[in-house]
Amino acid sequence: MMNKKFIFILVISLISLLLFQKEKKFQESFSVITLPIKTWYLDITNQVDNTLDKYTNQADSIEELKKENVLLRKYLYNQKLTINQLQEYSNTKVDKYDFNDNVLHIQTISYKKINDFSYIYLTNNDELKEDKIYGLIQKNVAAGIAIKSENQLEGILLSNEKCQFSTFIGEKNMPGIAKGIDEKTMEVNFIPKWSKITIGDKVVTSGLDNIFLANIPVGTVSKVLTRSTYKTAIIKTYADIFHPNYFYLVKKVPIQIHDLNRTLLQEENTTIPDEEKKKKKKK
């Protein structure tokens, strides 16, 4: 009985071993057969993974690039502003009045009257005195006068007849008093009758009236009229009255020494005929 059991177990073991060997060969054969499929699957999987990684990386890169692009655009915008400012600065002449302690930089607030462009309200300054007349300079040319009244600074431009100040005309510095006529015209009165004034002569501020600094351009002579006791010069002004945005206000006029009598005497001596000079000497 014991031998039968042993034989049975042995037979079972041999059969199991045989089946195991066959299964092993089958597995090996199956593995070899399915190897290309596995390789293909692995390639597909890797490609999908790579594509996903690539897409994710691209998405991250795109997001980063967007952020960088925004920063670059801001940087370029700031650079453009800086370049424009530098260009404007380079194209703008630095005016001598910017560094003059006797001159203030002021701005127009509004017109005083709707139908009159010759009166304006200006930004106030506590340093200015009441009822004193101040000269207004637009860029580098005379533009009008300003008066502080009841703590309000008012501007009266060249086009207004109330705008009056002292001037010199021509190379000989012939004196006269300028008065407004219209937006582009003034008249200079009380010029010595014997003085030589010609069309095209330049008119500048004299600085002797304590309103303007000396030698501020006003305009050029376009016509000369002879009155009973003096001459009048009609001048074409330089200032742009229709755009009264910013001005330099002459707060203080430095003391100047100008021998006006000597100038007039020199001009008179060159104008009076020799015969009249001899008569004067005999007297």
C-alpha positions as CSV (number, residue, x, y, z in Angstrom):
1,M,0.0,0.0,0.0
2,M,2.9,2.2,0.8
3,N,4.6,1.5,-2.5
4,K,1.4,2.5,-4.4
5,K,1.3,5.9,-2.6
6,F,4.9,6.5,-3.3
7,I,4.5,5.6,-6.9
8,F,1.4,7.8,-7.2
9,I,3.3,10.8,-5.6
10,L,6.2,10.2,-7.9
11,V,4.0,10.1,-11.0
12,I,2.2,13.3,-9.9
13,S,5.6,15.0,-9.3
14,L,6.9,14.0,-12.7
15,I,3.7,15.2,-14.4
16,S,3.9,18.5,-12.5
17,L,7.5,18.9,-13.4
18,L,6.8,18.2,-17.0
19,L,3.9,20.6,-17.1
20,F,6.0,23.2,-15.3
21,Q,8.7,22.9,-17.9
22,K,6.2,23.1,-20.7
23,E,4.6,26.2,-19.0
24,K,8.1,27.8,-18.6
25,K,8.9,27.2,-22.3
26,F,5.4,28.5,-23.1
27,Q,6.0,31.6,-21.1
28,E,9.4,32.1,-22.7
29,S,7.9,31.6,-26.1
30,F,5.0,33.9,-25.3
31,S,7.4,36.5,-24.0
32,V,9.4,36.4,-27.2
33,I,6.3,36.6,-29.3
34,T,4.8,39.5,-27.4
35,L,8.1,41.3,-27.1
36,P,7.5,43.6,-30.2
37,I,4.1,44.4,-28.9
38,K,5.5,45.3,-25.5
39,T,8.2,47.4,-27.2
40,W,5.6,49.2,-29.3
41,Y,3.4,49.8,-26.3
42,L,6.4,51.1,-24.4
43,D,7.3,53.4,-27.2
44,I,3.7,54.6,-27.4
45,T,3.7,55.1,-23.6
46,N,7.0,57.0,-23.7
47,Q,5.8,59.1,-26.6
48,V,2.6,60.0,-24.7
49,D,4.5,60.7,-21.6
50,N,7.0,62.8,-23.5
51,T,4.2,64.6,-25.3
52,L,2.4,65.3,-22.0
53,D,5.7,66.5,-20.4
54,K,6.4,68.5,-23.5
55,Y,3.0,70.0,-23.4
56,T,3.2,70.7,-19.7
57,N,6.6,72.2,-20.1
58,Q,5.5,74.3,-23.1
59,A,2.5,75.5,-21.1
60,D,4.8,76.4,-18.2
61,S,7.2,78.0,-20.7
62,I,4.4,79.9,-22.4
63,E,3.2,81.2,-19.0
64,E,6.7,82.2,-18.1
65,L,7.2,83.8,-21.5
66,K,3.9,85.7,-21.1
67,K,5.1,87.0,-17.7
68,E,8.4,87.9,-19.2
69,N,6.7,89.5,-22.2
70,V,4.6,91.7,-19.9
71,L,7.7,92.7,-18.0
72,L,9.5,93.4,-21.2
73,R,6.7,95.4,-22.5
74,K,6.6,97.5,-19.3
75,Y,10.4,97.9,-19.5
76,L,10.2,98.9,-23.2
77,Y,7.3,101.3,-22.4
78,N,9.4,102.9,-19.7
79,Q,12.4,103.1,-21.9
80,K,10.3,104.7,-24.7
81,L,9.0,107.3,-22.2
82,T,12.6,107.9,-21.1
83,I,13.8,108.2,-24.6
84,N,10.9,110.6,-25.5
85,Q,11.7,112.7,-22.5
86,L,15.3,112.8,-23.3
87,Q,14.5,113.8,-26.9
88,E,12.2,116.5,-25.7
89,Y,14.8,117.7,-23.3
90,S,17.5,117.6,-26.0
91,N,15.2,119.5,-28.4
92,T,14.3,122.1,-25.7
93,K,16.7,124.8,-25.1
94,V,17.5,125.2,-21.4
95,D,16.5,128.8,-20.7
96,K,18.6,131.2,-18.7
97,Y,15.6,132.2,-16.7
98,D,15.3,128.7,-15.1
99,F,18.4,129.5,-13.0
100,N,17.6,133.1,-12.3
101,D,16.7,133.9,-8.7
102,N,14.9,137.1,-9.8
103,V,12.5,135.1,-12.0
104,L,9.6,132.9,-11.1
105,H,8.0,130.1,-13.2
106,I,4.2,130.5,-13.2
107,Q,1.3,129.0,-15.1
108,T,-2.0,130.3,-16.5
109,I,-5.1,129.2,-14.6
110,S,-7.8,130.6,-16.9
111,Y,-9.0,133.6,-18.8
112,K,-10.5,136.4,-16.7
113,K,-13.2,137.1,-19.3
114,I,-14.7,134.7,-21.8
115,N,-14.7,137.2,-24.7
116,D,-11.3,138.8,-23.9
117,F,-8.1,136.8,-24.5
118,S,-5.8,139.6,-23.1
119,Y,-6.7,139.1,-19.4
120,I,-5.7,135.9,-17.6
121,Y,-5.5,134.6,-14.1
122,L,-2.1,133.3,-13.0
123,T,-0.8,131.0,-10.3
124,N,-0.1,133.1,-7.2
125,N,3.0,133.4,-5.2
126,D,3.3,134.7,-1.6
127,E,6.6,136.5,-2.5
128,L,4.8,139.0,-4.8
129,K,3.7,142.4,-3.6
130,E,0.3,143.8,-4.0
131,D,-0.3,146.4,-6.8
132,K,3.2,146.1,-8.1
133,I,3.7,145.6,-11.9
134,Y,5.7,142.5,-12.9
135,G,7.0,141.6,-16.4
136,L,5.8,138.4,-18.1
137,I,8.2,136.5,-20.4
138,Q,7.0,133.7,-22.7
139,K,9.9,131.4,-23.4
140,N,12.5,134.2,-24.3
141,V,10.2,137.1,-25.4
142,A,8.1,139.7,-23.6
143,A,4.5,138.7,-23.4
144,G,2.8,141.1,-21.0
145,I,2.6,142.4,-17.5
146,A,1.2,141.0,-14.2
147,I,-0.4,142.8,-11.2
148,K,-1.3,141.2,-7.9
149,S,-4.5,142.6,-6.5
150,E,-6.5,141.3,-3.6
151,N,-4.2,138.3,-3.4
152,Q,-5.0,137.3,-7.0
153,L,-2.3,137.5,-9.7
154,E,-3.7,138.8,-13.0
155,G,-1.9,138.9,-16.3
156,I,-2.4,141.6,-19.0
157,L,-1.0,140.4,-22.3
158,L,0.6,142.5,-25.1
159,S,-2.6,142.8,-27.0
160,N,-4.2,144.9,-24.3
161,E,-3.7,148.7,-24.4
162,K,-3.2,148.7,-20.6
163,C,0.0,146.6,-21.1
164,Q,2.7,149.3,-21.2
165,F,6.4,149.2,-20.5
166,S,9.7,150.9,-21.4
167,T,11.6,149.8,-24.5
168,F,14.7,150.4,-26.6
169,I,14.6,150.5,-30.4
170,G,17.4,149.8,-32.9
171,E,21.2,149.6,-32.5
172,K,21.2,153.1,-30.9
173,N,18.8,152.0,-28.2
174,M,16.3,154.8,-28.8
175,P,13.8,154.9,-25.9
176,G,10.1,154.6,-26.1
177,I,7.0,153.4,-24.3
178,A,5.3,150.3,-25.8
179,K,1.5,149.9,-25.6
180,G,-0.7,147.1,-26.8
181,I,-2.9,147.3,-29.9
182,D,-3.9,143.7,-30.8
183,E,-2.7,140.1,-30.7
184,K,0.3,140.7,-32.9
185,T,0.8,144.5,-32.8
186,M,2.0,147.1,-30.4
187,E,2.9,150.8,-30.8
188,V,6.0,152.4,-29.2
189,N,5.4,156.1,-28.5
190,F,7.5,159.1,-27.3
191,I,10.5,158.1,-29.4
192,P,12.7,161.2,-29.9
193,K,11.6,163.0,-33.1
194,W,15.1,163.3,-34.5
195,S,16.0,159.6,-33.9
196,K,16.6,157.3,-36.9
197,I,14.1,154.5,-36.7
198,T,13.7,152.2,-39.7
199,I,11.5,149.2,-40.6
200,G,13.0,146.0,-39.4
201,D,14.7,147.5,-36.3
202,K,14.5,145.2,-33.3
203,V,12.6,146.3,-30.1
204,V,13.7,145.1,-26.7
205,T,12.8,145.9,-23.1
206,S,15.0,148.6,-21.5
207,G,14.8,147.4,-18.0
208,L,14.6,151.0,-16.7
209,D,11.0,150.8,-15.6
210,N,11.5,148.1,-13.0
211,I,9.1,145.8,-14.8
212,F,11.3,143.7,-17.2
213,L,14.9,142.7,-17.3
214,A,16.8,144.5,-19.9
215,N,17.1,143.2,-23.5
216,I,14.1,140.9,-23.6
217,P,12.9,140.8,-27.3
218,V,9.6,142.4,-27.9
219,G,9.2,142.6,-31.7
220,T,10.4,144.4,-34.9
221,V,9.4,147.7,-36.4
222,S,6.9,147.4,-39.2
223,K,5.9,151.1,-39.6
224,V,7.2,154.5,-38.4
225,L,4.9,157.5,-37.8
226,T,6.0,161.1,-37.1
227,R,3.9,163.0,-34.5
228,S,4.1,166.6,-33.6
229,T,6.8,166.2,-31.0
230,Y,7.8,162.6,-31.2
231,K,7.8,159.5,-33.3
232,T,5.7,156.3,-33.0
233,A,6.9,152.9,-34.2
234,I,4.3,150.2,-35.0
235,I,5.9,146.9,-34.2
236,K,5.1,143.3,-34.8
237,T,5.4,141.3,-31.6
238,Y,7.0,137.9,-31.1
239,A,4.8,136.5,-28.3
240,D,2.2,133.9,-28.9
241,I,-0.8,135.5,-27.2
242,F,-3.2,132.7,-28.1
243,H,-1.3,130.1,-26.2
244,P,-0.6,131.6,-22.7
245,N,0.3,128.4,-20.9
246,Y,3.5,129.2,-19.0
247,F,5.4,132.3,-18.2
248,Y,8.5,133.6,-16.4
249,L,7.6,136.4,-14.1
250,V,10.3,139.0,-13.3
251,K,10.1,139.2,-9.6
252,K,13.0,141.7,-9.2
253,V,14.9,143.8,-11.7
254,P,18.6,144.2,-10.8
255,I,19.9,147.8,-10.6
256,Q,21.3,148.9,-14.0
257,I,23.4,151.8,-14.9
258,H,22.6,153.2,-18.3
259,D,23.6,156.6,-19.4
260,L,20.5,157.5,-21.4
261,N,21.5,161.2,-21.8
262,R,24.8,160.1,-23.4
263,T,23.0,157.8,-25.9
264,L,20.5,160.6,-26.8
265,L,23.4,163.1,-27.1
266,Q,25.3,160.8,-29.4
267,E,22.3,160.2,-31.6
268,E,21.5,163.9,-31.7
269,N,25.0,164.8,-32.7
270,T,24.9,162.4,-35.6
271,T,21.5,163.6,-36.7
272,I,21.6,167.4,-36.5
273,P,23.2,169.0,-39.6
274,D,26.6,170.6,-39.2
275,E,25.3,174.1,-39.7
276,E,22.9,173.8,-36.8
277,K,25.7,172.4,-34.7
278,K,27.8,175.5,-35.5
279,K,24.9,177.8,-34.6
280,K,24.6,176.0,-31.2
281,K,28.3,176.4,-30.5
282,K,28.1,180.1,-31.3
283,K,25.3,180.5,-28.9
